[in-house]
Amino acid sequence: MLYQHLLRPLLYRMDPEKAHHLAFGALRGTAAVPGGEALLRLALAPRPDPMLTTRVFDLELPSPVGLAAGFDKDAIGFEALGAAGFGFVEVGTLTAHAQTGNPQPRLFRLPRDRALLNRMGFNNGGSADAEARLAAPRRTIVGVNIGKSKVTPAAEAAADYALSAERLARHADYLVVNVSSPNTPGLRDLQAVESLEPILRAVRRTCERVVPDRAVPLLVKIAPDLADDDIDAVAQLAGALDLDGIIATNTTISRRGLRTDGAAVRALGAGGLSGAPLKARSLQVLERLRARSGPDRVLIAVGGIEDAEDAWVRIRAGATLIQIYSAYIYEGPFLPRALARGLARRARQVGFARVQDAVGSGTSPRVPTSLTTVQA
């Protein structure tokens, strides 16, 4: 209530990007003082609960609720975010070359739609700059999201991604190839399998070379705007290359069904839309991927997840993990805990021993072990 009635109105009087830097800076500052991380965990994180513990990529996550890439672009605050209740944090998108991104203003709120519109353009200090921060000992599970540098021609994309992988793979709990942001010219063209395959192969070879003692989990992040046939092709490619997972989905360029006045939306210009308007399509993409992927392919759901019911629907549709971003801006710092608690409560009500046991339960006739025992 404090956030919705006091802090959010104050932040919303500011430019969204400035408000982000202020709020994120305050969180990092709190974590930096002696006892700050412990205070954040006490105030914001869900209590440790075996129901929420999720085993994935040979890791043990305290919760399946994570933060999507784009919030901590430069890997400067992942420990603070982990203390603030996220079970894992995905940093980036990081590029091989530092870049300032698109001109400001480039981030906008659409409150009537509970959405954000951004054309940030992968603004970040570069993968070399982030390397030392990611190499430091940490408590938080961190995924690293890498993208193509704007200055790199499409024909050299594989080498560009591989350079970032060479710098960061050894420090990543999992690595994500992002080919789906709408804010780097030509990037989404790389989702076509004939372009995507050499990128993924180059990144995989690099990971194997620089981290010979560990198989770095490799994922790809796709857009909600792909045609169904293209989604199928990505799923088939993921199977052929034995990718560890797929993230569904990035932001959308669609403006259909918005409550915000059309002229006002057009005045904001180009960019990717995130938040509630993605809910239906992101779920459709997830369901299609689950139907076309093997049980060992990890799916991470992101896009339009606002409450525990949304998160539960994604889990039952086949997502092992979920991520949030826009809803975090609208609902505030208690949302990760609320989602985790809500998931645990729903899993207990149905009879599952863990939230993870419910993954895909809405798409196949899986029965919780505890229920089977009772019925027997």
C-alpha positions as CSV (number, residue, x, y, z in Angstrom):
1,M,0.0,0.0,0.0
2,L,2.8,2.4,0.8
3,Y,4.3,1.9,-2.7
4,Q,1.0,2.3,-4.6
5,H,-0.3,5.3,-2.6
6,L,3.0,7.2,-1.8
7,L,6.1,6.1,-3.6
8,R,4.6,5.2,-7.0
9,P,2.8,8.6,-7.4
10,L,6.1,10.4,-6.7
11,L,8.1,8.2,-9.1
12,Y,5.4,8.6,-11.8
13,R,6.0,12.4,-11.7
14,M,9.5,11.7,-13.0
15,D,10.7,10.6,-16.4
16,P,10.4,6.8,-16.4
17,E,14.1,6.2,-17.0
18,K,15.2,8.6,-14.3
19,A,12.7,7.1,-11.9
20,H,14.2,3.6,-12.7
21,H,17.7,4.8,-11.9
22,L,16.6,6.5,-8.7
23,A,14.7,3.4,-7.4
24,F,17.3,0.9,-8.5
25,G,20.0,3.1,-6.9
26,A,18.1,3.2,-3.6
27,L,17.8,-0.6,-3.6
28,R,21.5,-1.0,-4.3
29,G,22.4,1.6,-1.7
30,T,20.4,-0.2,0.9
31,A,22.1,-3.5,0.1
32,A,25.5,-1.9,0.3
33,V,25.3,-0.8,3.9
34,P,26.2,-3.3,6.6
35,G,23.2,-5.5,7.3
36,G,21.4,-4.0,4.3
37,E,21.0,-7.3,2.4
38,A,19.7,-9.1,5.4
39,L,17.2,-6.3,6.0
40,L,16.0,-6.5,2.4
41,R,15.6,-10.3,2.7
42,L,13.6,-9.9,5.9
43,A,11.3,-7.2,4.4
44,L,10.9,-8.4,0.8
45,A,11.9,-12.0,0.2
46,P,9.7,-15.0,0.7
47,R,10.6,-17.2,3.7
48,P,12.6,-20.3,2.6
49,D,10.1,-22.9,1.6
50,P,10.8,-26.4,0.1
51,M,7.6,-25.9,-1.9
52,L,9.3,-23.1,-3.9
53,T,12.7,-24.7,-4.3
54,T,13.3,-25.4,-8.0
55,R,16.0,-27.6,-9.5
56,V,17.0,-26.6,-12.9
57,F,20.3,-26.5,-14.9
58,D,21.9,-28.4,-12.0
59,L,21.1,-25.4,-9.8
60,E,18.9,-25.0,-6.8
61,L,16.8,-21.8,-7.0
62,P,15.0,-20.6,-3.9
63,S,12.0,-19.6,-6.0
64,P,10.8,-20.0,-9.6
65,V,10.1,-16.2,-9.7
66,G,12.8,-14.3,-11.5
67,L,13.5,-10.8,-12.9
68,A,13.6,-10.5,-16.6
69,A,16.5,-8.9,-18.5
70,G,16.4,-5.2,-19.1
71,F,16.1,-4.1,-15.5
72,D,19.8,-4.6,-14.5
73,K,21.3,-4.0,-17.9
74,D,24.9,-3.7,-16.7
75,A,25.0,-6.3,-14.0
76,I,25.4,-3.8,-11.2
77,G,22.7,-4.8,-8.7
78,F,21.9,-8.5,-9.0
79,E,22.8,-9.2,-5.4
80,A,20.4,-6.5,-4.2
81,L,17.7,-7.8,-6.4
82,G,18.2,-11.4,-5.2
83,A,18.0,-10.1,-1.6
84,A,14.8,-8.3,-2.6
85,G,13.0,-11.5,-3.2
86,F,13.8,-12.8,-6.7
87,G,14.8,-16.4,-7.0
88,F,17.1,-15.6,-9.9
89,V,18.0,-12.5,-11.9
90,E,18.7,-12.2,-15.6
91,V,21.1,-9.3,-16.4
92,G,21.7,-7.5,-19.6
93,T,21.2,-7.3,-22.5
94,L,25.0,-7.0,-22.8
95,T,26.7,-6.5,-26.1
96,A,30.3,-7.0,-27.3
97,H,30.7,-3.3,-27.8
98,A,29.6,-0.6,-25.3
99,Q,26.7,1.5,-26.7
100,T,24.6,4.4,-25.5
101,G,21.4,3.1,-27.0
102,N,18.7,5.2,-28.7
103,P,18.1,8.9,-28.0
104,Q,16.0,9.9,-25.0
105,P,13.2,9.8,-24.1
106,R,13.0,6.1,-24.8
107,L,10.9,4.6,-22.0
108,F,7.2,5.4,-21.5
109,R,4.4,4.3,-19.2
110,L,0.9,3.4,-20.4
111,P,-0.9,3.2,-17.0
112,R,-4.4,2.5,-18.5
113,D,-2.9,-0.7,-20.0
114,R,-0.5,-1.5,-17.2
115,A,2.2,-1.5,-19.8
116,L,5.6,0.0,-20.7
117,L,6.8,1.0,-24.1
118,N,10.6,1.1,-24.6
119,R,13.1,1.7,-27.4
120,M,16.2,1.6,-25.2
121,G,18.4,0.0,-27.9
122,F,20.6,-2.2,-25.7
123,N,22.2,0.7,-23.8
124,N,25.0,-0.9,-21.8
125,G,28.7,-0.6,-21.0
126,G,29.6,-3.7,-22.9
127,S,30.3,-7.3,-21.9
128,A,34.0,-6.6,-21.1
129,D,32.9,-4.0,-18.6
130,A,30.5,-6.3,-16.8
131,E,32.9,-9.3,-16.7
132,A,34.6,-8.4,-13.4
133,R,31.3,-7.8,-11.6
134,L,29.9,-11.1,-12.7
135,A,33.2,-12.9,-11.8
136,A,32.9,-11.8,-8.1
137,P,31.5,-14.3,-5.6
138,R,27.8,-14.1,-5.3
139,R,24.8,-15.6,-3.6
140,T,22.2,-14.9,-6.3
141,I,21.6,-17.1,-9.3
142,V,22.3,-15.0,-12.4
143,G,21.5,-15.5,-16.0
144,V,23.4,-13.5,-18.6
145,N,21.5,-12.1,-21.6
146,I,23.7,-11.2,-24.6
147,G,22.7,-9.4,-27.8
148,K,24.2,-8.1,-31.1
149,S,26.1,-4.8,-31.1
150,K,24.4,-2.2,-33.2
151,V,27.6,-1.5,-35.1
152,T,28.1,-5.1,-36.0
153,P,26.7,-6.1,-39.5
154,A,24.3,-9.0,-39.5
155,A,26.8,-11.1,-41.5
156,E,29.2,-10.9,-38.5
157,A,26.5,-11.5,-35.8
158,A,27.8,-14.9,-34.8
159,A,31.3,-13.6,-34.0
160,D,29.8,-10.7,-32.1
161,Y,27.7,-13.0,-29.9
162,A,30.6,-15.3,-29.5
163,L,32.9,-12.5,-28.2
164,S,30.4,-11.7,-25.4
165,A,30.1,-15.4,-24.6
166,E,33.8,-15.7,-24.4
167,R,33.9,-13.0,-21.8
168,L,30.9,-14.0,-19.8
169,A,30.0,-17.7,-20.2
170,R,32.2,-18.8,-17.3
171,H,30.4,-16.4,-15.0
172,A,26.8,-17.2,-16.1
173,D,24.6,-19.6,-14.3
174,Y,22.8,-19.7,-17.7
175,L,23.4,-17.8,-21.0
176,V,20.7,-16.3,-23.2
177,V,21.0,-15.4,-26.8
178,N,18.7,-12.5,-27.4
179,V,17.6,-12.1,-31.0
180,S,14.1,-10.7,-30.3
181,S,14.4,-7.1,-29.2
182,P,12.6,-4.8,-31.7
183,N,15.0,-1.8,-30.9
184,T,18.1,-2.9,-32.7
185,P,17.7,-2.6,-36.5
186,G,17.6,-6.0,-38.1
187,L,17.9,-8.0,-34.9
188,R,14.6,-9.8,-35.2
189,D,15.6,-11.0,-38.6
190,L,18.1,-13.2,-36.8
191,Q,15.3,-15.3,-35.4
192,A,15.0,-17.0,-38.8
193,V,16.5,-20.4,-38.3
194,E,19.0,-20.0,-41.1
195,S,20.4,-17.0,-39.3
196,L,19.9,-18.2,-35.8
197,E,21.6,-21.6,-36.2
198,P,25.1,-20.3,-36.9
199,I,24.8,-17.9,-33.9
200,L,23.8,-20.6,-31.5
201,R,26.4,-22.9,-32.8
202,A,29.1,-20.3,-32.4
203,V,28.1,-19.4,-28.9
204,R,27.9,-23.1,-27.9
205,R,31.4,-23.8,-29.3
206,T,32.7,-20.8,-27.4
207,C,31.1,-21.9,-24.2
208,E,32.6,-25.4,-24.6
209,R,36.1,-23.9,-25.2
210,V,36.2,-21.3,-22.4
211,V,34.3,-23.4,-19.8
212,P,35.5,-27.0,-20.5
213,D,34.6,-28.3,-17.0
214,R,30.9,-27.3,-17.1
215,A,28.1,-27.3,-19.6
216,V,26.9,-23.7,-19.6
217,P,23.1,-23.8,-20.1
218,L,22.2,-22.1,-23.3
219,L,18.8,-20.6,-24.1
220,V,17.3,-18.4,-26.8
221,K,14.8,-15.6,-26.2
222,I,12.1,-15.1,-28.9
223,A,9.5,-12.5,-29.8
224,P,5.7,-12.9,-29.4
225,D,5.3,-11.5,-32.9
226,L,6.6,-14.7,-34.6
227,A,4.2,-16.5,-36.8
228,D,3.2,-20.0,-35.5
229,D,5.3,-21.7,-38.2
230,D,8.3,-19.8,-37.1
231,I,7.8,-20.7,-33.5
232,D,7.7,-24.3,-34.6
233,A,10.9,-23.9,-36.5
234,V,12.6,-22.4,-33.4
235,A,11.4,-25.3,-31.3
236,Q,12.7,-27.7,-33.9
237,L,16.1,-26.0,-34.0
238,A,16.3,-26.0,-30.2
239,G,15.8,-29.8,-30.4
240,A,18.3,-30.3,-33.1
241,L,21.0,-28.2,-31.2
242,D,19.9,-29.6,-27.8
243,L,19.4,-26.1,-26.4
244,D,18.7,-26.1,-22.7
245,G,15.8,-23.8,-22.9
246,I,13.7,-21.1,-24.6
247,I,12.4,-17.8,-23.1
248,A,9.0,-16.8,-24.2
249,T,8.6,-13.9,-24.8
250,N,10.2,-10.6,-25.4
251,T,8.3,-7.3,-26.0
252,T,5.8,-6.9,-28.9
253,I,5.6,-4.3,-31.7
254,S,1.8,-4.9,-31.8
255,R,-0.5,-2.1,-30.6
256,R,-3.7,-4.0,-30.8
257,G,-6.3,-3.8,-28.1
258,L,-4.8,-1.0,-26.1
259,R,-7.0,1.2,-23.9
260,T,-4.6,4.1,-24.2
261,D,-5.8,6.6,-26.9
262,G,-4.4,5.5,-30.3
263,A,-3.2,9.0,-31.1
264,A,-1.3,9.2,-27.8
265,V,0.3,5.8,-28.5
266,R,1.3,6.8,-32.0
267,A,2.9,10.0,-30.6
268,L,5.2,7.9,-28.4
269,G,6.7,6.4,-31.6
270,A,8.4,3.0,-32.1
271,G,9.4,0.5,-29.5
272,G,8.5,-2.7,-27.8
273,L,5.5,-3.0,-25.6
274,S,5.6,-5.0,-22.4
275,G,3.2,-5.7,-19.6
276,A,-0.5,-6.8,-19.5
277,P,-1.2,-6.5,-23.2
278,L,1.2,-9.4,-23.8
279,K,-0.6,-11.8,-21.5
280,A,-2.6,-13.8,-24.0
281,R,0.0,-14.0,-26.8
282,S,2.9,-14.9,-24.5
283,L,0.8,-17.7,-23.1
284,Q,-0.1,-18.9,-26.6
285,V,3.6,-19.0,-27.5
286,L,4.5,-20.8,-24.3
287,E,1.8,-23.5,-24.9
288,R,2.9,-24.0,-28.5
289,L,6.6,-24.4,-27.5
290,R,5.6,-26.8,-24.7
291,A,3.7,-29.0,-27.2
292,R,6.7,-29.1,-29.6
293,S,9.5,-29.4,-27.0
294,G,10.7,-32.4,-25.1
295,P,10.2,-32.6,-21.3
296,D,13.8,-31.7,-20.7
297,R,13.6,-28.4,-22.5
298,V,13.3,-25.7,-19.9
299,L,10.8,-23.0,-20.8
300,I,10.9,-19.6,-19.0
301,A,7.7,-17.6,-19.3
302,V,7.7,-13.8,-19.3
303,G,5.2,-11.3,-20.6
304,G,2.0,-10.0,-18.9
305,I,2.5,-11.9,-15.6
306,E,0.9,-9.7,-13.0
307,D,-0.3,-11.8,-10.1
308,A,0.0,-15.3,-8.7
309,E,-2.8,-16.7,-10.8
310,D,-1.0,-15.5,-14.0
311,A,2.2,-17.2,-12.7
312,W,0.3,-20.4,-11.9
313,V,-1.3,-20.6,-15.3
314,R,2.2,-20.3,-16.9
315,I,3.6,-23.0,-14.6
316,R,0.7,-25.4,-15.5
317,A,1.2,-24.5,-19.2
318,G,4.8,-25.8,-19.1
319,A,7.0,-23.0,-17.7
320,T,9.6,-24.2,-15.2
321,L,10.4,-20.6,-14.3
322,I,8.7,-17.3,-14.7
323,Q,10.0,-13.7,-15.0
324,I,8.5,-10.3,-14.4
325,Y,9.4,-6.8,-15.2
326,S,6.5,-4.4,-16.0
327,A,4.3,-5.6,-13.2
328,Y,7.2,-5.0,-10.8
329,I,7.1,-1.3,-11.8
330,Y,3.3,-1.1,-11.3
331,E,2.9,-3.3,-8.2
332,G,6.2,-2.5,-6.4
333,P,8.8,-4.3,-4.4
334,F,6.5,-6.8,-2.6
335,L,5.4,-8.5,-5.8
336,P,8.1,-11.2,-6.0
337,R,7.2,-12.4,-2.5
338,A,3.5,-12.3,-3.3
339,L,3.9,-14.3,-6.5
340,A,6.1,-16.9,-4.7
341,R,3.6,-17.3,-1.8
342,G,0.7,-17.5,-4.2
343,L,2.4,-20.2,-6.2
344,A,3.2,-22.2,-3.1
345,R,-0.4,-21.9,-1.9
346,R,-1.9,-23.0,-5.1
347,A,0.4,-26.0,-5.4
348,R,-0.4,-27.1,-1.8
349,Q,-4.1,-26.8,-2.5
350,V,-3.9,-29.1,-5.5
351,G,-1.7,-31.6,-3.6
352,F,1.7,-31.1,-5.2
353,A,4.8,-31.5,-3.0
354,R,6.5,-28.6,-4.9
355,V,5.6,-26.0,-7.4
356,Q,8.0,-27.6,-9.8
357,D,5.9,-30.7,-9.8
358,A,3.1,-28.7,-11.3
359,V,5.0,-27.8,-14.4
360,G,3.0,-28.8,-17.5
361,S,0.2,-30.2,-15.4
362,G,-2.3,-28.2,-17.4
363,T,-1.3,-29.8,-20.6
364,S,-1.1,-33.5,-19.8
365,P,-3.0,-35.8,-17.4
366,R,-0.4,-35.6,-14.6
367,V,-1.6,-36.3,-11.1
368,P,0.3,-35.2,-8.0
369,T,2.0,-38.0,-6.2
370,S,0.3,-37.2,-2.9
371,L,-3.1,-37.4,-4.5
372,T,-2.3,-40.7,-6.2
373,T,-1.3,-42.1,-2.8
374,V,-4.5,-40.9,-1.2
375,Q,-6.6,-42.4,-3.9
376,A,-4.8,-45.7,-3.7
